[in-house]
Amino acid sequence: MAERRRAATRTRSAVAYLDLIIGASLLIPLGLVVVVSSILMLAGVERYDPLIWLVWAIFGVGVAVLRAVRRRAARRKLAISDALDRLAAGLDARRLPGFDDAVAWMNRYWPASHEQNDLFRGAAQGALAGTLRGYPVLVDVEPDGYASDDSNIDPRVLLYVAALAPASPPAGDDEVASLSAAIRTAGFEPELLPDAGWRARADEPTVTRLRRAPAGLADLAPVVRDLVRLAEACGAAPAPAA
């Protein structure tokens, strides 16, 4: 699993720069045409055509739109980072600088396999890690996903609690049932992975809500705590570092 994850960190996604790539592919040729045409007209090589001003206007609007899109993406990423900082403060954890750091946490604490799509990183991906009641925890957020004719990657909000977990939770335990119900009510589906720990994945309505209002990420501390308590209730010891 570590080798698969390392391969993912070496593959840099172009999704974060897709708007820039598309915009540049359109604006650079248009800019060259309008600049060269203007110079030739000023030099008298070409006959003056007033439509050149319309082309200049189109070019200017294109540049303005591209800048607005990039600024919106930057503000959105900042909003997610700020929310994760507040969540980290509530959990006595720290926001991770980049996706490579989240993968390093997985390689250190999480031996279980997972979907390859869970290693996708978009422009706004963010994560935090820490230790809660002795258990290593990770919160991984990728709010955008990716869709094309060839592939579809759903956005995700994942909570990890690394623990030496049993093969299945104790049957008929009221505390386990109560904590599992609370986590589901919060919009997450808890899953026990033997010898790895607990993982909770946000359902589609919760991901949609957090995409629209990233500040809500700061309110996930009770869900993370319940997931840790669930590991305790199952008698799972905190996972040691690999």
C-alpha positions in Angstrom: 0.0 0.0 0.0 2.9 2.4 0.7 4.2 1.9 -2.8 0.8 2.6 -4.3 0.5 5.7 -2.3 4.0 6.9 -3.1 3.1 6.5 -6.8 0.1 8.7 -6.2 2.2 11.4 -4.6 4.6 11.4 -7.6 1.7 11.9 -10.0 0.8 15.6 -9.9 -2.8 16.3 -10.9 -3.3 19.0 -13.6 -6.9 19.6 -12.3 -5.7 22.5 -10.1 -4.5 24.3 -13.2 -7.2 23.2 -15.7 -8.8 26.6 -15.8 -5.4 28.2 -16.4 -4.5 25.7 -19.1 -7.8 26.3 -20.9 -7.6 30.0 -20.5 -4.0 30.3 -21.6 -4.7 28.1 -24.7 -7.4 30.5 -25.8 -6.0 33.9 -24.6 -2.3 33.5 -25.7 -3.1 33.0 -29.4 -5.8 35.7 -29.3 -3.3 38.1 -27.5 -0.6 37.4 -30.1 -3.0 38.1 -33.0 -4.4 41.4 -31.5 -0.9 42.7 -30.6 0.7 41.8 -33.9 -2.3 43.2 -35.9 -2.2 46.4 -33.8 1.5 46.9 -34.5 1.1 46.3 -38.2 -1.8 48.8 -38.4 0.2 51.4 -36.5 3.2 50.9 -38.9 0.9 51.2 -41.9 1.6 47.7 -43.1 -2.0 46.8 -42.7 -5.1 49.0 -43.3 -6.7 50.2 -40.1 -9.8 48.2 -39.1 -11.9 49.5 -36.2 -12.9 46.0 -35.4 -9.5 45.7 -33.7 -11.0 47.4 -30.7 -13.6 44.7 -30.4 -10.9 42.1 -30.5 -9.0 44.0 -27.8 -12.2 44.1 -25.7 -12.8 40.4 -26.1 -9.2 39.7 -25.0 -9.5 42.0 -22.0 -12.8 40.4 -20.9 -11.1 36.9 -21.2 -8.2 38.0 -19.0 -10.6 39.4 -16.4 -12.7 36.3 -16.4 -9.6 34.1 -15.9 -8.3 36.2 -13.1 -11.8 36.1 -11.4 -11.9 32.3 -11.7 -8.4 31.9 -10.2 -9.2 34.3 -7.4 -12.4 32.5 -6.6 -10.5 29.2 -6.4 -7.9 30.8 -4.2 -10.6 32.1 -1.8 -12.3 28.8 -1.7 -9.0 27.0 -0.8 -8.3 29.6 1.9 -11.8 29.0 3.3 -11.2 25.3 3.5 -7.8 25.8 5.1 -9.2 28.2 7.7 -12.0 25.7 8.6 -9.4 22.9 9.0 -7.3 25.2 11.1 -10.2 25.7 13.5 -11.1 22.0 13.5 -7.4 21.2 14.2 -7.4 23.6 17.2 -10.5 21.9 18.6 -8.9 18.5 18.3 -5.4 19.6 19.4 -4.2 18.6 16.0 -2.4 20.4 13.1 -3.4 21.1 9.5 -1.1 19.3 7.1 0.8 21.4 4.6 0.0 19.2 1.6 -1.4 15.9 0.3 2.0 14.2 0.5 1.9 14.7 4.3 -1.5 12.9 4.4 -0.1 10.0 2.4 2.9 9.9 4.8 0.4 9.6 7.7 -1.4 6.7 5.9 2.0 5.0 5.3 2.8 5.3 9.0 -0.5 4.3 10.6 -2.9 2.9 8.0 -2.0 -0.5 6.6 -5.4 -1.2 5.0 -6.2 -0.9 1.4 -8.7 1.7 0.1 -10.1 3.0 -3.2 -7.6 4.4 -5.6 -10.0 7.5 -6.0 -9.3 8.3 -2.3 -5.8 9.2 -3.3 -7.0 11.8 -5.8 -6.0 15.4 -5.0 -7.7 18.4 -6.4 -7.0 22.1 -6.1 -8.7 22.4 -2.8 -7.7 19.2 -1.1 -6.8 19.6 2.6 -6.1 17.5 5.7 -5.2 17.5 9.3 -3.7 15.0 11.7 -3.1 14.6 15.4 -3.5 12.2 18.3 -6.8 12.0 20.3 -7.0 9.9 23.5 -3.9 8.2 22.3 -5.3 7.3 18.8 -3.7 8.7 15.6 -6.4 10.5 13.6 -6.6 12.0 10.1 -9.2 14.1 8.4 -8.9 14.2 4.6 -11.0 16.6 2.5 -11.2 16.7 -1.3 -14.3 18.7 -2.0 -14.4 18.8 -5.8 -13.7 15.4 -7.3 -13.3 15.1 -11.0 -15.6 14.2 -13.9 -14.8 13.5 -17.6 -15.9 11.2 -20.3 -13.4 8.6 -19.2 -13.6 8.7 -15.4 -15.5 10.0 -12.5 -14.1 10.7 -9.0 -16.5 11.7 -6.3 -15.5 14.4 -3.8 -14.8 13.1 -0.3 -14.6 13.8 3.4 -12.9 11.0 5.3 -12.2 10.5 9.0 -9.5 8.0 10.0 -8.8 6.6 13.5 -5.8 4.3 13.4 -6.2 1.4 15.8 -5.5 -2.3 16.3 -9.1 -3.2 15.6 -10.8 -6.5 16.0 -12.3 -8.3 13.0 -15.8 -7.1 13.9 -17.3 -4.8 16.6 -18.8 -6.5 19.7 -22.3 -7.6 19.0 -25.1 -6.2 21.2 -23.0 -3.5 22.8 -25.2 -0.5 23.6 -22.3 2.0 23.6 -21.1 0.8 20.2 -24.6 1.0 18.7 -25.2 4.5 20.2 -21.9 5.9 18.9 -22.4 4.4 15.5 -25.9 5.9 15.3 -24.6 9.3 16.3 -21.9 9.2 13.6 -24.5 8.2 11.0 -26.8 11.0 12.2 -24.0 13.5 11.6 -23.8 12.3 7.9 -20.9 9.8 8.1 -20.9 6.1 7.6 -18.4 4.3 10.0 -16.5 1.3 8.8 -14.3 -1.0 10.7 -11.2 -2.2 8.9 -9.5 -5.0 10.9 -5.9 -4.3 12.0 -6.2 -0.7 10.6 -8.9 1.0 12.6 -12.1 3.0 12.0 -12.9 5.1 8.9 -16.0 7.2 8.4 -17.0 8.5 5.0 -19.3 11.5 4.6 -22.5 10.7 2.7 -23.4 12.6 -0.5 -25.7 15.2 1.2 -23.0 16.0 3.8 -20.3 16.4 1.1 -22.7 18.7 -0.9 -23.3 20.8 2.2 -19.7 21.1 3.1 -18.8 22.0 -0.5 -21.3 24.9 -0.4 -20.3 26.0 3.1 -16.7 24.9 3.8 -16.8 26.6 7.2 -18.9 23.6 8.4 -15.7 21.5 8.4 -14.8 23.3 11.6 -17.8 21.6 13.3 -16.7 18.0 12.7 -14.8 17.7 16.0 -17.7 15.8 17.8 -17.8 13.3 14.9 -14.1 12.7 15.2 -14.4 12.3 18.9 -17.3 9.8 18.6 -15.2 7.8 16.1 -12.3 7.6 18.6 -14.8 6.6 21.4 -16.1 4.0 19.0 -12.6 2.5 18.7 -12.3 2.5 22.5 -15.7 0.9 22.9 -14.6 -1.9 20.6 -11.5 -2.5 22.7 -9.1 -1.5 20.0 -5.7 -0.3 21.1 -4.1 2.8 19.4 -2.1 1.8 16.4 1.7 2.0 16.7 3.6 3.9 14.0 4.9 1.6 11.2 
